[in-house]
């Protein structure tokens, strides 16, 4: 990791005790431009490199997200962080079912939240 990333991790760990997921640091839609430039992009990069370096087990990943439960609009992102992105629609549905069984929310909740009109009013989304 680069020095700026290590410094960002140090600051986040000082403030939060760990590196929190994106929705904790920025109240933004997962498709927001926030994640493609500036602070949001930097946070995603730091989080992703930190997450990969942690090499958590599945149980540890689930526990991490229990601490930082995602809003429904972030369920798909969380699922991909725990189980890797699905290759088929069937795998995606199975992963959503796994997340729902763990108490994180359902595919229907995700679908409603991801297209919530409050986000569509923003010029920063999509």
TORMAR-340123 format. One record per residue: residue number from 1; residue in three letters; y negated, x negated, z of N, C-alpha, C in turn. Coordinates in nm, 2 decimals, always signed. Layout:
REM residues N
[rec NUM,'ALA',[Y,X,Z],[Y,X,Z],[Y,X,Z]]
...
//
This chain:
REM residues 126
[rec 1,'UNK',[+0.12,-0.08,+0.00],[+0.00,+0.00,+0.00],[-0.12,-0.09,+0.00]]
[rec 2,'UNK',[-0.23,-0.03,-0.05],[-0.36,-0.10,-0.06],[-0.43,-0.09,+0.08]]
[rec 3,'UNK',[-0.52,-0.18,+0.10],[-0.60,-0.19,+0.22],[-0.67,-0.06,+0.25]]
[rec 4,'UNK',[-0.73,+0.01,+0.15],[-0.80,+0.13,+0.18],[-0.70,+0.24,+0.22]]
[rec 5,'UNK',[-0.58,+0.24,+0.17],[-0.48,+0.34,+0.21],[-0.44,+0.32,+0.36]]
[rec 6,'UNK',[-0.41,+0.19,+0.39],[-0.38,+0.16,+0.53],[-0.49,+0.20,+0.63]]
[rec 7,'UNK',[-0.61,+0.17,+0.59],[-0.72,+0.21,+0.67],[-0.73,+0.37,+0.69]]
[rec 8,'UNK',[-0.71,+0.44,+0.58],[-0.71,+0.58,+0.58],[-0.59,+0.63,+0.67]]
[rec 9,'UNK',[-0.48,+0.57,+0.66],[-0.37,+0.61,+0.75],[-0.40,+0.59,+0.90]]
[rec 10,'UNK',[-0.46,+0.47,+0.92],[-0.50,+0.44,+1.06],[-0.60,+0.55,+1.12]]
[rec 11,'UNK',[-0.69,+0.58,+1.04],[-0.79,+0.69,+1.08],[-0.72,+0.82,+1.10]]
[rec 12,'UNK',[-0.64,+0.86,+1.01],[-0.57,+0.99,+1.02],[-0.48,+0.99,+1.14]]
[rec 13,'UNK',[-0.40,+0.88,+1.16],[-0.32,+0.88,+1.28],[-0.40,+0.88,+1.41]]
[rec 14,'UNK',[-0.51,+0.82,+1.41],[-0.60,+0.82,+1.53],[-0.65,+0.96,+1.56]]
[rec 15,'UNK',[-0.68,+1.03,+1.45],[-0.73,+1.17,+1.47],[-0.62,+1.27,+1.49]]
[rec 16,'UNK',[-0.51,+1.26,+1.42],[-0.41,+1.37,+1.42],[-0.28,+1.32,+1.48]]
[rec 17,'UNK',[-0.26,+1.20,+1.51],[-0.14,+1.15,+1.56],[-0.04,+1.11,+1.45]]
[rec 18,'UNK',[-0.07,+1.15,+1.33],[+0.02,+1.12,+1.21],[-0.07,+1.14,+1.09]]
[rec 19,'UNK',[-0.01,+1.13,+0.97],[-0.08,+1.17,+0.85],[-0.05,+1.31,+0.82]]
[rec 20,'UNK',[-0.15,+1.40,+0.83],[-0.12,+1.54,+0.81],[-0.11,+1.58,+0.66]]
[rec 21,'UNK',[-0.05,+1.69,+0.63],[-0.04,+1.74,+0.49],[-0.18,+1.78,+0.45]]
[rec 22,'UNK',[-0.20,+1.80,+0.32],[-0.33,+1.83,+0.26],[-0.40,+1.95,+0.32]]
[rec 23,'UNK',[-0.33,+2.06,+0.34],[-0.40,+2.18,+0.39],[-0.47,+2.16,+0.52]]
[rec 24,'UNK',[-0.43,+2.06,+0.60],[-0.49,+2.04,+0.73],[-0.62,+1.97,+0.72]]
[rec 25,'UNK',[-0.63,+1.88,+0.62],[-0.75,+1.81,+0.60],[-0.86,+1.88,+0.51]]
[rec 26,'UNK',[-0.81,+1.95,+0.41],[-0.90,+2.03,+0.32],[-0.85,+2.17,+0.31]]
[rec 27,'UNK',[-0.93,+2.27,+0.33],[-0.90,+2.41,+0.31],[-0.92,+2.44,+0.16]]
[rec 28,'UNK',[-0.82,+2.40,+0.08],[-0.83,+2.42,-0.06],[-0.70,+2.48,-0.12]]
[rec 29,'UNK',[-0.71,+2.55,-0.22],[-0.60,+2.60,-0.30],[-0.52,+2.48,-0.35]]
[rec 30,'UNK',[-0.39,+2.49,-0.36],[-0.31,+2.38,-0.41],[-0.34,+2.34,-0.55]]
[rec 31,'UNK',[-0.40,+2.43,-0.63],[-0.44,+2.40,-0.77],[-0.58,+2.36,-0.79]]
[rec 32,'UNK',[-0.65,+2.34,-0.67],[-0.79,+2.31,-0.68],[-0.82,+2.17,-0.74]]
[rec 33,'UNK',[-0.94,+2.16,-0.80],[-0.98,+2.03,-0.85],[-1.00,+1.93,-0.74]]
[rec 34,'UNK',[-1.01,+1.98,-0.62],[-1.02,+1.89,-0.50],[-0.91,+1.78,-0.50]]
[rec 35,'UNK',[-0.79,+1.82,-0.55],[-0.68,+1.73,-0.54],[-0.68,+1.63,-0.66]]
[rec 36,'UNK',[-0.77,+1.64,-0.75],[-0.77,+1.56,-0.87],[-0.89,+1.46,-0.88]]
[rec 37,'UNK',[-0.97,+1.47,-0.77],[-1.08,+1.37,-0.77],[-1.14,+1.36,-0.63]]
[rec 38,'UNK',[-1.20,+1.25,-0.60],[-1.26,+1.24,-0.47],[-1.17,+1.23,-0.35]]
[rec 39,'UNK',[-1.22,+1.29,-0.24],[-1.15,+1.28,-0.11],[-1.01,+1.35,-0.11]]
[rec 40,'UNK',[-1.00,+1.46,-0.18],[-0.87,+1.53,-0.19],[-0.77,+1.45,-0.27]]
[rec 41,'UNK',[-0.81,+1.39,-0.38],[-0.72,+1.30,-0.46],[-0.67,+1.18,-0.37]]
[rec 42,'UNK',[-0.77,+1.12,-0.30],[-0.74,+1.01,-0.21],[-0.64,+1.05,-0.11]]
[rec 43,'UNK',[-0.66,+1.17,-0.05],[-0.57,+1.21,+0.06],[-0.43,+1.23,+0.01]]
[rec 44,'UNK',[-0.42,+1.30,-0.11],[-0.28,+1.32,-0.17],[-0.21,+1.19,-0.20]]
[rec 45,'UNK',[-0.29,+1.09,-0.25],[-0.23,+0.96,-0.27],[-0.19,+0.89,-0.15]]
[rec 46,'UNK',[-0.27,+0.89,-0.04],[-0.23,+0.83,+0.08],[-0.11,+0.90,+0.14]]
[rec 47,'UNK',[-0.12,+1.04,+0.14],[-0.01,+1.11,+0.20],[+0.12,+1.08,+0.13]]
[rec 48,'UNK',[+0.12,+1.09,+0.00],[+0.24,+1.06,-0.08],[+0.30,+0.93,-0.06]]
[rec 49,'UNK',[+0.22,+0.82,-0.06],[+0.27,+0.69,-0.03],[+0.32,+0.68,+0.11]]
[rec 50,'UNK',[+0.25,+0.73,+0.20],[+0.29,+0.73,+0.35],[+0.43,+0.81,+0.36]]
[rec 51,'UNK',[+0.44,+0.92,+0.30],[+0.56,+1.01,+0.30],[+0.68,+0.93,+0.25]]
[rec 52,'UNK',[+0.66,+0.87,+0.13],[+0.77,+0.80,+0.07],[+0.81,+0.68,+0.16]]
[rec 53,'UNK',[+0.72,+0.61,+0.22],[+0.75,+0.50,+0.30],[+0.82,+0.54,+0.43]]
[rec 54,'UNK',[+0.79,+0.66,+0.48],[+0.86,+0.71,+0.60],[+1.01,+0.73,+0.58]]
[rec 55,'UNK',[+1.05,+0.77,+0.46],[+1.19,+0.79,+0.42],[+1.26,+0.88,+0.52]]
[rec 56,'UNK',[+1.19,+0.99,+0.56],[+1.25,+1.08,+0.66],[+1.38,+1.14,+0.61]]
[rec 57,'UNK',[+1.47,+1.18,+0.70],[+1.58,+1.26,+0.67],[+1.54,+1.40,+0.65]]
[rec 58,'UNK',[+1.63,+1.48,+0.59],[+1.59,+1.62,+0.57],[+1.55,+1.69,+0.70]]
[rec 59,'UNK',[+1.62,+1.67,+0.81],[+1.59,+1.73,+0.94],[+1.45,+1.68,+0.99]]
[rec 60,'UNK',[+1.42,+1.55,+0.97],[+1.28,+1.50,+1.01],[+1.17,+1.56,+0.92]]
[rec 61,'UNK',[+1.20,+1.58,+0.79],[+1.10,+1.64,+0.70],[+1.07,+1.79,+0.75]]
[rec 62,'UNK',[+1.18,+1.86,+0.78],[+1.16,+2.00,+0.83],[+1.08,+2.00,+0.96]]
[rec 63,'UNK',[+1.12,+1.91,+1.05],[+1.04,+1.91,+1.18],[+0.89,+1.88,+1.16]]
[rec 64,'UNK',[+0.87,+1.78,+1.07],[+0.73,+1.75,+1.03],[+0.65,+1.88,+0.99]]
[rec 65,'UNK',[+0.71,+1.95,+0.90],[+0.65,+2.07,+0.85],[+0.65,+2.19,+0.95]]
[rec 66,'UNK',[+0.73,+2.18,+1.05],[+0.72,+2.28,+1.16],[+0.60,+2.25,+1.24]]
[rec 67,'UNK',[+0.56,+2.13,+1.25],[+0.44,+2.09,+1.32],[+0.32,+2.13,+1.24]]
[rec 68,'UNK',[+0.33,+2.12,+1.11],[+0.21,+2.15,+1.02],[+0.25,+2.26,+0.92]]
[rec 69,'UNK',[+0.28,+2.38,+0.98],[+0.33,+2.49,+0.89],[+0.23,+2.52,+0.78]]
[rec 70,'UNK',[+0.28,+2.52,+0.66],[+0.19,+2.54,+0.54],[+0.15,+2.69,+0.53]]
[rec 71,'UNK',[+0.03,+2.71,+0.48],[-0.01,+2.84,+0.43],[+0.09,+2.88,+0.32]]
[rec 72,'UNK',[+0.10,+3.01,+0.30],[+0.20,+3.05,+0.19],[+0.17,+2.99,+0.06]]
[rec 73,'UNK',[+0.04,+2.97,+0.02],[+0.01,+2.91,-0.11],[+0.06,+2.77,-0.12]]
[rec 74,'UNK',[+0.10,+2.70,-0.01],[+0.15,+2.56,-0.02],[+0.30,+2.55,+0.00]]
[rec 75,'UNK',[+0.37,+2.67,+0.00],[+0.51,+2.66,+0.02],[+0.58,+2.58,-0.08]]
[rec 76,'UNK',[+0.55,+2.60,-0.21],[+0.62,+2.53,-0.32],[+0.60,+2.38,-0.30]]
[rec 77,'UNK',[+0.48,+2.34,-0.26],[+0.45,+2.20,-0.24],[+0.54,+2.14,-0.13]]
[rec 78,'UNK',[+0.54,+2.22,-0.02],[+0.62,+2.17,+0.09],[+0.77,+2.16,+0.05]]
[rec 79,'UNK',[+0.82,+2.26,-0.02],[+0.96,+2.26,-0.06],[+0.99,+2.14,-0.15]]
[rec 80,'UNK',[+0.90,+2.11,-0.24],[+0.92,+1.99,-0.32],[+0.92,+1.86,-0.24]]
[rec 81,'UNK',[+0.84,+1.86,-0.13],[+0.84,+1.74,-0.04],[+0.96,+1.73,+0.04]]
[rec 82,'UNK',[+1.03,+1.84,+0.07],[+1.15,+1.83,+0.15],[+1.27,+1.81,+0.06]]
[rec 83,'UNK',[+1.28,+1.88,-0.05],[+1.41,+1.88,-0.13],[+1.40,+1.83,-0.27]]
[rec 84,'UNK',[+1.28,+1.78,-0.31],[+1.26,+1.74,-0.45],[+1.24,+1.86,-0.54]]
[rec 85,'UNK',[+1.16,+1.85,-0.64],[+1.13,+1.96,-0.73],[+1.26,+2.01,-0.80]]
[rec 86,'UNK',[+1.27,+2.14,-0.81],[+1.38,+2.20,-0.87],[+1.38,+2.18,-1.02]]
[rec 87,'UNK',[+1.50,+2.17,-1.08],[+1.51,+2.15,-1.22],[+1.53,+2.29,-1.30]]
[rec 88,'UNK',[+1.58,+2.39,-1.22],[+1.60,+2.52,-1.28],[+1.54,+2.63,-1.20]]
[rec 89,'UNK',[+1.52,+2.75,-1.26],[+1.47,+2.86,-1.18],[+1.57,+2.90,-1.06]]
[rec 90,'UNK',[+1.70,+2.88,-1.09],[+1.80,+2.91,-0.98],[+1.78,+2.82,-0.86]]
[rec 91,'UNK',[+1.76,+2.69,-0.89],[+1.74,+2.59,-0.79],[+1.61,+2.62,-0.71]]
[rec 92,'UNK',[+1.50,+2.66,-0.78],[+1.38,+2.69,-0.72],[+1.40,+2.81,-0.63]]
[rec 93,'UNK',[+1.46,+2.91,-0.67],[+1.49,+3.03,-0.58],[+1.57,+2.99,-0.46]]
[rec 94,'UNK',[+1.67,+2.91,-0.48],[+1.75,+2.86,-0.37],[+1.67,+2.79,-0.27]]
[rec 95,'UNK',[+1.58,+2.70,-0.32],[+1.49,+2.63,-0.23],[+1.40,+2.72,-0.15]]
[rec 96,'UNK',[+1.34,+2.82,-0.22],[+1.26,+2.91,-0.15],[+1.34,+2.99,-0.04]]
[rec 97,'UNK',[+1.46,+3.02,-0.07],[+1.55,+3.09,+0.02],[+1.58,+3.00,+0.14]]
[rec 98,'UNK',[+1.60,+2.87,+0.12],[+1.62,+2.78,+0.23],[+1.50,+2.77,+0.32]]
[rec 99,'UNK',[+1.38,+2.77,+0.26],[+1.25,+2.76,+0.33],[+1.23,+2.89,+0.41]]
[rec 100,'UNK',[+1.26,+3.00,+0.35],[+1.25,+3.13,+0.42],[+1.34,+3.14,+0.54]]
[rec 101,'UNK',[+1.47,+3.09,+0.52],[+1.56,+3.09,+0.63],[+1.52,+3.00,+0.75]]
[rec 102,'UNK',[+1.44,+2.90,+0.72],[+1.38,+2.81,+0.82],[+1.26,+2.87,+0.88]]
[rec 103,'UNK',[+1.21,+2.98,+0.83],[+1.09,+3.05,+0.89],[+0.96,+3.01,+0.83]]
[rec 104,'UNK',[+0.96,+2.94,+0.71],[+0.84,+2.90,+0.65],[+0.77,+3.00,+0.56]]
[rec 105,'UNK',[+0.84,+3.10,+0.52],[+0.78,+3.20,+0.43],[+0.87,+3.22,+0.31]]
[rec 106,'UNK',[+0.84,+3.33,+0.23],[+0.92,+3.37,+0.12],[+0.86,+3.34,-0.02]]
[rec 107,'UNK',[+0.94,+3.35,-0.12],[+0.88,+3.33,-0.26],[+0.78,+3.44,-0.28]]
[rec 108,'UNK',[+0.81,+3.56,-0.24],[+0.71,+3.67,-0.26],[+0.58,+3.64,-0.19]]
[rec 109,'UNK',[+0.58,+3.59,-0.07],[+0.46,+3.55,+0.00],[+0.38,+3.44,-0.08]]
[rec 110,'UNK',[+0.46,+3.34,-0.13],[+0.40,+3.24,-0.21],[+0.33,+3.30,-0.33]]
[rec 111,'UNK',[+0.40,+3.38,-0.40],[+0.35,+3.44,-0.53],[+0.22,+3.52,-0.50]]
[rec 112,'UNK',[+0.22,+3.59,-0.39],[+0.09,+3.67,-0.36],[-0.02,+3.57,-0.32]]
[rec 113,'UNK',[+0.01,+3.47,-0.24],[-0.09,+3.38,-0.19],[-0.15,+3.29,-0.30]]
[rec 114,'UNK',[-0.06,+3.25,-0.39],[-0.11,+3.15,-0.49],[-0.20,+3.22,-0.59]]
[rec 115,'UNK',[-0.19,+3.35,-0.61],[-0.28,+3.42,-0.70],[-0.38,+3.51,-0.63]]
[rec 116,'UNK',[-0.41,+3.48,-0.50],[-0.50,+3.56,-0.42],[-0.64,+3.55,-0.49]]
[rec 117,'UNK',[-0.70,+3.67,-0.51],[-0.83,+3.67,-0.58],[-0.94,+3.59,-0.51]]
[rec 118,'UNK',[-0.93,+3.56,-0.38],[-1.03,+3.48,-0.31],[-1.04,+3.34,-0.38]]
[rec 119,'UNK',[-0.93,+3.29,-0.42],[-0.93,+3.16,-0.49],[-0.98,+3.17,-0.63]]
[rec 120,'UNK',[-0.96,+3.28,-0.70],[-0.99,+3.30,-0.83],[-1.15,+3.30,-0.85]]
[rec 121,'UNK',[-1.22,+3.33,-0.74],[-1.36,+3.34,-0.75],[-1.42,+3.20,-0.75]]
[rec 122,'UNK',[-1.35,+3.10,-0.71],[-1.40,+2.96,-0.70],[-1.39,+2.89,-0.84]]
[rec 123,'UNK',[-1.49,+2.82,-0.87],[-1.49,+2.74,-0.99],[-1.41,+2.61,-0.97]]
[rec 124,'UNK',[-1.36,+2.59,-0.85],[-1.29,+2.47,-0.82],[-1.14,+2.48,-0.84]]
[rec 125,'UNK',[-1.09,+2.60,-0.88],[-0.94,+2.62,-0.89],[-0.91,+2.64,-1.04]]
[rec 126,'UNK',[-0.79,+2.58,-1.07],[-0.73,+2.59,-1.20],[-0.81,+2.51,-1.30]]
//
